[in-house]
């Protein structure tokens, strides 16, 4: 088997997604939720502080000096409570985060054939891994809803590690942690910088798929380039001997 391990991005590669964190309705709902727990904001104030705190956290330990920091988003929700004098338990901060995600999510759905492709790789004896720039409190529930959580040998979400693609540290967390030689593995993603350039920096083979939520960028110089989603072609590439 040419590729013993297949490493996948999630959003834009296995699943299509659309969220809207700028929706006025979302921030009215979040304001009511915070108010119900004693933290009084206006919708505009809450929205502004949410994004401000997220930016500020990236400049604090342990993220200082990390070129591609990834915070834990639940800390943002906690600080939004603290700023109004409310002590919030971790479970509440996670629940509030879940509400924001559900309210901002318009849809998340697998691309046609994605699940069957992953199943075929597992049946073929190949390692199947997820390496995603994602918040655990958002993505873990979505993986269960999508029905693919159990199809991965391991799941690596950037919020767990304090860094994100294209950071070589994030890629190496998987490769070294699972004792995977880079030359035996391939990264599959829809982002030319985060997925392809990042993977190439640690010696991985690469498969780029252009999808509707790919960045507006030139096609990258990957080992394989698909100009549109085609899971049967993805499977053919990954299972070649």
Secondary structure by P-SEA (a helix, b strand, c coil): ccccbbbbbccccccccccccccaaaaaaaaaaaaaacccccaaaaaaaaaaaaaaaaacccccccccccccaaaaaaaaaaaacccccaaaaaaaaaaaaaaaccccccccaaaaaaaaaaaabbbbbbbccccccccaaaaaaacccccccccccccccccccccaaaaaaaaaaacccccccccccccccccaaaaaaacccbbbbbccccccccccccccccccccaaaaaaaaacc
